């Protein structure tokens, strides 16, 4: 895996982790507008990072392979095969 690919994957994972953490917080604090705004921002950033990864490297999820000329989903290393 190229260093640029690894950097983008790690950035995406950090965004997704942060968004999930806000999701858990919002489950118990649903009226916290600041947390809701931060969650929305993180979700948008994660979506953009995921789209950039899919475009530059390979699909992260099977659904991301729709409308592609070949089935590239299974050609990249699986998460447990990546040497972090």
C-alpha positions in Angstrom: 0.0 0.0 0.0 1.4 3.4 -1.0 2.1 6.0 1.7 -0.4 8.4 0.2 -3.0 5.7 0.2 -2.2 4.8 3.8 -2.4 8.5 4.9 -5.8 9.0 3.3 -7.1 5.7 4.9 -5.9 6.7 8.3 -7.4 10.2 8.0 -10.7 8.6 6.9 -10.6 6.2 9.8 -10.0 9.0 12.3 -12.9 11.0 10.9 -15.2 8.0 11.1 -14.1 7.2 14.6 -14.7 10.8 15.7 -18.1 10.9 14.1 -19.1 7.6 15.7 -18.0 9.0 19.1 -20.2 12.0 18.6 -23.0 9.7 17.6 -22.7 7.9 20.9 -22.6 11.2 22.8 -25.7 12.5 21.0 -27.6 9.3 22.0 -27.5 10.6 25.5 -27.4 14.4 24.8 -29.8 14.8 21.8 -30.3 18.6 22.3 -26.6 19.5 22.3 -26.5 21.8 19.2 -22.7 22.2 19.2 -22.2 18.4 19.2 -24.8 18.0 16.5 -23.0 20.6 14.3 -19.7 18.9 14.9 -21.1 15.5 14.1 -22.6 16.8 10.9 -19.3 18.4 9.9 -17.3 15.2 10.6 -19.8 13.1 8.6 -19.4 15.5 5.6 -15.6 15.4 5.9 -15.6 11.6 6.2 -17.9 11.3 3.1 -15.5 13.6 1.1 -12.4 11.6 2.3 -14.2 8.3 1.4 -15.0 9.6 -2.0 -11.4 10.7 -2.6 -10.1 7.3 -1.5 -12.6 5.5 -3.8 -11.7 7.7 -6.7 -7.9 7.5 -6.2 -7.4 4.0 -5.0 -10.2 1.4 -4.7 -13.7 0.9 -3.3 -13.8 0.8 0.5 -17.2 -1.0 0.5 -18.8 -3.3 -2.0 -21.5 -0.7 -2.6 -18.7 1.7 -3.8 -18.0 -0.6 -6.7 -21.3 0.1 -8.4 -20.9 1.4 -12.0 -17.3 0.4 -12.2 -15.8 -1.4 -15.2 -14.7 -4.4 -13.1 -15.1 -5.8 -9.6 -12.2 -4.1 -7.8 -13.7 -4.5 -4.4 -11.8 -7.7 -3.6 -8.5 -6.8 -5.2 -7.2 -4.5 -2.5 -5.8 -5.8 0.8 -8.4 -6.6 3.5 -8.2 -4.5 6.6 -6.5 -7.3 8.6 -3.9 -7.6 5.8 -2.7 -4.0 6.0 0.6 -3.4 7.7 -0.1 -0.3 9.7 
